[in-house]
Amino acid sequence: MRRLLLVAAAFVVATSTVPTLAYAQIDPGGDQQDDAAAKKKKDDDWGDKQAPLPALRNAGPCPFAKSLYDAARYVEFKGGQEASASVGFTGEIQGVSAACEYKSDEPIKVTMNLLFEFGRGPQAEGSSNTYRYWVAVTDRNREVLAKQTFDLPVSFPAGKDRVYKSETVGGIVIPRATATVSGANFEILVGFDVTPEMAAFNREGKRFRPNVAPTVAAQDNAKRP
């Protein structure tokens, strides 16, 4: 479990709070849906790694947690060519869930569970790679209050080009100026440490299936006499 201490200056406009069961389950950025076969394989690969975070009763809602669209995927291209044959290591944030706890004028304490999918493309060098991702607390729709970066080493077993990992990040502490400041005033964002080129690739909604090129080639060969 990652231990993260983000102390954010929570001097925001006070808002009224409504008692609620504060448990945030967030879908990562992007509207892509897996087909039935891919979904079944993903479920089989994850097994029971997606342990739910505890639901806690608080003085108000939890901070909104999500992956940042521009940084939700990590795709290396060798030689600067955006082609499936040029792909190195890849990564994608598949899910973000968060649970929080606070009452009276106490700070908001948050624990997050992050689900990752990592890939090894045809141009990947070696069988392991260290990915870097960050977690940031923001004053919602305003500015970053605190941010911390983590390194995540990933090894690919022989014959495997996909690895799935679950990371728990705890110890996120967000002080509040008064008891009337709710978790709804904050966001917690997650993303990969990407290059400007990677961010532009994500922003434009481009996507490659690593096995597209070999499949097409195989179909072409099958058509030949």
C-alpha positions in Angstrom: 0.0 0.0 0.0 1.3 3.4 -1.0 1.4 5.9 1.8 0.7 9.4 0.7 0.4 12.5 2.7 -1.2 15.4 0.8 -1.8 18.4 3.0 -3.9 20.8 1.0 -4.7 24.4 2.0 -8.5 24.1 2.2 -9.5 27.7 2.5 -12.4 27.5 0.0 -15.9 29.0 0.0 -17.9 27.2 2.6 -20.9 25.2 1.3 -23.8 23.5 3.0 -23.4 19.7 3.5 -26.0 16.9 3.2 -25.3 13.8 5.3 -24.7 10.9 2.8 -23.1 7.6 2.5 -19.8 8.8 1.1 -18.3 6.2 -1.3 -17.1 7.4 -4.7 -16.7 4.8 -7.5 -15.3 6.5 -10.5 -15.0 5.3 -14.1 -11.7 6.5 -15.7 -11.6 9.1 -18.5 -12.7 7.9 -21.9 -15.9 6.3 -23.3 -14.3 3.2 -24.7 -16.2 -0.1 -24.0 -14.7 -3.5 -24.2 -16.4 -6.1 -26.3 -17.7 -9.2 -24.5 -14.6 -11.4 -25.1 -12.2 -8.7 -24.0 -14.3 -8.0 -20.9 -14.4 -11.6 -19.9 -10.6 -11.9 -20.3 -10.1 -8.8 -18.2 -12.3 -10.2 -15.5 -10.4 -13.4 -15.5 -7.0 -11.6 -15.4 -8.1 -9.4 -12.6 -9.6 -12.2 -10.5 -10.4 -10.8 -7.1 -7.9 -8.0 -7.1 -10.6 -5.3 -7.3 -11.3 -5.4 -3.5 -13.9 -2.8 -2.7 -13.0 0.1 -0.4 -15.1 0.4 2.7 -18.1 2.6 2.6 -18.1 5.1 5.4 -20.7 7.6 6.7 -19.4 11.1 6.8 -20.5 14.7 7.3 -20.7 15.2 3.5 -19.7 13.9 0.1 -16.2 12.6 -0.8 -13.9 14.5 -3.1 -14.5 13.6 -6.8 -11.7 11.2 -7.9 -10.9 10.4 -11.5 -8.0 10.0 -14.0 -7.0 13.0 -16.1 -8.0 12.2 -19.7 -4.8 13.6 -21.2 -2.7 11.5 -18.9 -4.8 8.3 -18.5 -2.8 6.4 -21.1 0.9 5.9 -21.6 1.9 4.9 -25.2 5.6 4.8 -26.3 6.3 5.2 -30.0 9.8 4.4 -31.3 11.1 6.6 -34.1 8.3 9.1 -33.6 5.9 7.1 -35.8 2.4 6.6 -34.6 1.9 3.1 -35.8 1.1 -0.2 -34.1 4.4 -1.7 -35.3 6.3 1.2 -33.5 4.7 0.7 -30.1 7.0 0.2 -27.1 5.6 0.0 -23.6 2.0 1.1 -22.9 -0.1 1.7 -19.8 -3.7 2.6 -19.1 -5.6 3.6 -15.9 -8.6 1.3 -16.0 -10.3 2.4 -12.9 -10.2 4.8 -9.9 -12.2 4.3 -6.7 -12.0 6.3 -3.5 -13.4 6.2 0.0 -13.2 9.1 2.5 -13.8 9.8 6.1 -14.5 13.0 8.0 -16.8 14.6 10.5 -17.3 17.9 12.4 -14.3 20.1 11.3 -11.8 17.3 11.0 -9.6 16.9 7.9 -10.9 14.7 5.1 -9.0 11.4 5.0 -9.0 9.6 1.6 -7.9 6.1 0.5 -7.8 5.3 -3.2 -7.6 2.1 -5.3 -6.1 2.3 -8.8 -6.4 -0.3 -11.4 -3.8 -0.4 -14.2 -3.3 -2.3 -17.4 0.2 -2.4 -18.8 1.3 -3.6 -22.3 4.5 -4.6 -24.1 4.5 -3.7 -27.8 6.7 -5.0 -30.6 9.3 -2.3 -30.0 9.6 -2.7 -26.2 13.1 -3.3 -25.0 13.4 -5.9 -22.3 10.8 -7.6 -20.2 10.3 -4.9 -17.6 9.6 -1.2 -17.4 9.2 1.4 -14.6 6.1 3.6 -15.1 5.7 6.9 -13.3 2.3 8.1 -12.2 1.1 11.0 -10.0 -1.8 11.8 -7.6 -2.9 15.4 -7.1 -5.4 17.2 -4.9 -7.1 20.2 -6.5 -9.4 23.0 -5.3 -12.1 21.9 -7.7 -11.9 23.6 -11.1 -9.2 26.0 -9.7 -5.7 25.0 -8.9 -3.5 22.1 -7.7 -3.1 22.2 -4.0 -0.7 19.2 -3.6 0.8 16.6 -5.9 3.0 13.5 -5.4 4.6 11.2 -7.9 5.2 7.4 -7.6 7.4 4.9 -9.6 5.7 1.6 -10.4 8.0 -1.2 -11.6 6.3 -3.7 -13.9 7.7 -7.1 -15.1 6.2 -9.0 -18.0 6.4 -12.8 -17.7 7.7 -14.8 -20.6 5.1 -15.0 -23.4 2.9 -12.3 -21.8 2.4 -8.9 -23.3 -0.3 -7.7 -20.8 0.0 -7.2 -17.0 -2.7 -6.0 -14.7 -1.9 -4.3 -11.3 -3.9 -2.8 -8.5 -2.4 -0.1 -6.3 -3.8 1.3 -3.1 -2.9 4.9 -2.1 -3.6 5.9 1.5 -2.8 8.7 3.8 -4.4 11.5 1.7 -5.3 14.2 4.2 -7.1 17.4 3.2 -7.6 20.0 6.0 -10.8 22.1 6.0 -11.1 25.7 7.1 -14.5 25.1 8.7 -16.9 22.3 9.4 -19.2 23.6 6.6 -16.5 22.9 3.9 -17.5 19.5 2.3 -15.4 17.1 0.2 -17.3 18.3 -2.9 -15.0 21.3 -3.0 -12.1 19.1 -4.0 -11.0 16.8 -6.7 -8.3 14.0 -6.6 -6.7 13.5 -10.0 -4.5 10.6 -11.2 -2.4 10.3 -14.3 0.8 9.0 -15.9 3.8 11.2 -16.2 3.5 11.6 -20.0 5.4 13.6 -22.6 3.7 16.4 -24.5 3.5 14.1 -27.5 1.7 11.4 -25.4 -0.7 14.0 -24.0 -1.6 15.2 -27.5 -2.1 11.6 -28.6 -4.5 11.0 -25.7 -6.3 14.3 -26.2 -7.0 13.5 -29.8 -8.6 10.2 -28.8 -6.3 8.1 -30.9 -6.0 4.4 -30.0 -4.1 1.3 -31.3 -4.8 -2.3 -30.8 -1.3 -3.9 -30.7 -2.5 -7.0 -32.6 -4.1 -5.1 -35.4 -1.1 -5.2 -37.8 -0.3 -8.9 -37.4 -4.0 -9.8 -37.8 -4.3 -7.8 -41.0 -1.1 -9.3 -42.4 -2.4 -12.8 -41.6 -5.7 -12.1 -43.4 -3.8 -10.8 -46.4 -1.7 -14.0 -46.5 -4.8 -16.2 -46.2 -6.3 -14.5 -49.3 -3.2 -15.3 -51.4 -3.3 -18.3 -53.7 
